[in-house]
Every structure is written in C-alpha cells, then in structure tokens.
Amino acid sequence: MNIREEREKFEREYLSVYACKSYESKGRLKPEKECDIRTVFKRDRDRIVHSKAFRRLKHKTQVYIMPEKDHYRTRLTHTLEVEQIGVTIARALKLNEDLTSAIALAHDIGHTPFGHMGEKVLNKLNPNGFKHANQSLRVVDFLEINDKRQGLNLTHEVRDGILNHNGDLQPETLEGEIIKIADKIAYINHDIDDAIRAKIISKEQIPTDLNSILGNSHGERIDTMVKDIIYNSMDKDKILMSSEIYDASMKLREFMFNRVYFSKIVTRDEHKVFYILETLYKYYKNNIDKLPESHKILYKNISIPVTEDDMVSDYIAGMTDNFIRSLFKDLFIPKSWEV
C-alpha cells in the first residue's frame, strides 16, 4: 500500500459518511495516472497554488482600488481567509479538508482587476456576459498553461465547487457548500475591518443589536459564525446556520452594502475603471491581432466555441491592477521625448 492509498484508507475509516472521498471522485476532464503520494484533491490544491493565476491575485483589488497602505486585503488575502475558515469547518465536521482547500484557493482565480467593478464592466461589454465564477473555471480548464499541460485538469468536484461558490446554484458536495458560506463570512468580516481602517465607518456605527448576537470584534464575529455552522451541521447532509445567526449575518452584509460597498470612497473611481477597461476592450476588439501570441495560442486546441469578445475578456480579466494601469499608460499616454 503506497502513501496515497494509506490516505484513502484514512478517509474511508475516519471521514463522515457525508464527506466526499478522494477515491470516489468523478475524475478529471482528461484521465491521468494516479500519484503515489497525493490524493486527487491534494494534487488539485498543489496545482492551484503553483499556478500563475493564483500568484496574480496578490495584485488584484478586493474592495479598495490601489490602496496606499499595506494592510488592506487583496484578492489573495481574501482567498487565504476563505480557505482558513473553510478548512476549520471541514475538519470539525470530518469532511474532506483537501477538497475544501482546493475549492477555496481557486474560487476567485478568474477575478478581474479592480474587483467587482472590473467584473461589472466586462459583463456589460461582452455580449456573452461575464461572471467571475465562470471565468475561474475557464482559467483552470484552459487559460492557465505551463510546460506540461494547458489547463490544470482539475477533478470534477473542485471544478463544481469553483463554478457554484456564489449565486443560486448549489455545489454537489458539502465541501463546496462550506466554501459558498465561508466566502461570505470572510468578506463580510474582513471588509468591516478594512472599512474601519479606511475611516468609511467607525466601530461604533455597526448596529448594536448585531454586535450583541455576533460579537464586538472581527475575531468574535467569525468565531460565532463558524461555531454556529459546525454545531448546526454536525452529522447532517447539509451545511447549515441557525436562523438567528444567519439573519444577523445577512443584516450585517446589508449594512456593508449600504454603508461601505456603495459609499463614495469605494465608488469614487468607478468611472475611471470603466474608462480604462472600455478603452482597452475596444482597442483589442478592433485590433485582435494585437493580442499577445502567447494568449491567442490558448484557443487553438480547445473544443468550446470562443468569440473575439471572449478572447479579449479573457486577456483583460487575467491582468493585475498594476499591469492594466501600466498597459493603458503605454498604449494611450504620450511619452516624453528629447530632441
């Protein structure tokens, strides 16, 4: 028995009957030889961490565009916080930690520069629409490329969790359900922390009735939400919150939308974001040959239909905030010169 098989034996004997076991995976888009050391979900996690798309998340907006200070969340730190919350819940419920981790680390891997503002603009410009969950799946399926393969060739269960981590659709696995709710727990709480740091709100402005239910600090609120999920989901085939904690959490989310996400400070550069993205989008749409060869080659060996709009969206969505600003400057801002 090799190390992977020992781990699969552990899953069989220890994990909950509701856990998704690695040896029961529905498989990959392209069959591969099994690893002697790692389970299929552990391999997926490792592939995601080593991908270029994952590394780019450190320079992508979470909420605040180009903050000057170092302690504001980025798309990468958000992703790591989602993973931490998700794995804590999965471990307590004896669910598959590797699967939970893999879904968490890739759930936002297709996010645009400038956060949800960028997603909103691309959704408006592309006739086929744009959603970051779908884009994350495109990244892991074929946009990420290395010397060995095009796409990460992840398992069905990880791909399902990525695609269904938000919106109305439900993931097939409890591990996917965990990330769907861990995503909300993470961003509600860390966005409060950042909003207080940015002086958009003060700690005293958070509704006192919600504080009395959820807690008075970042750590207390997360602790309350996570424990509530664990105690209400134990030995069940569903990830659940009590009605009291769920209602309070959603009211806190509503408070954040009203006081933070739609605030003048957060949205003040929205017109600039739209102008940059629209200008670049139209430039590449009208000059499709200007797309890098390394990008155009990605579409030569895939079976799904792809339009020029999709090619442009894929290219722009993969950019970091820093890169897109630099590219816009190079293409459209006159350079100084000397006689």
C-alpha angles and dihedrals in degrees: 000000000000126000094266091051090050089054091049088051089053090052091050094050103035112027123088119269085244094056121106105241118213093229089057094055116136087231139236133303086251119030116243137188111264120252117243092219111031134051118235093260093048089052090051091052092050093049091052094049092050095048124109091228090059092051091051091062090079089070098044126099121254098183109319118065114230098339113198097218125073103230101069116108121258128197088266097052089046089053092051092049090051089051093050093051093043096050091047090056094043093051093050092049093044092242127143109291095188092054091046091050094048093051091047095050093050102035094097099026091115096051119134129241113270093032121248091350088065091047091050092052095047090047089056096044100044112073088211091056128235131244122173094223091057089044091053088056091050089053095053093039100052118330095076109075136177137166094283107040149001108242126006094265093220126186122272092249095055092045090050091051092050094049095046102039091111139018127043100310119097125224117242094234134056087233088061090048089053092057092046090061097032088059090059094044091052099047097040091054103036091044089056089052092051093043091055090047089051090048092237088127134005126230088247092060094064105104109266093220089060091047090053090055103035104025140263100264143045092257095044093051094050091045091052094048096044095047091046091055093047096049093045095045100045111130092354133119092230136061105238143178125201113257092245096054094039093051092047091048092051091048089052089050090050089050089054093051092049099042105027119015093048095037122123092244094057096040100037094101096041092108090052091051090050092049094050094046095042092048093050092043093053092043093057094038089056092040103036090161088065091070110106115267088234088062099043092051090063091076099053099086105032126105101212120092114258128190128202087253089058091050091052093045091050092051096047094042090057093057125102122229090254095049096048092050091049092046092049090051093050094048103039111017116083114242122230117249141183131221 
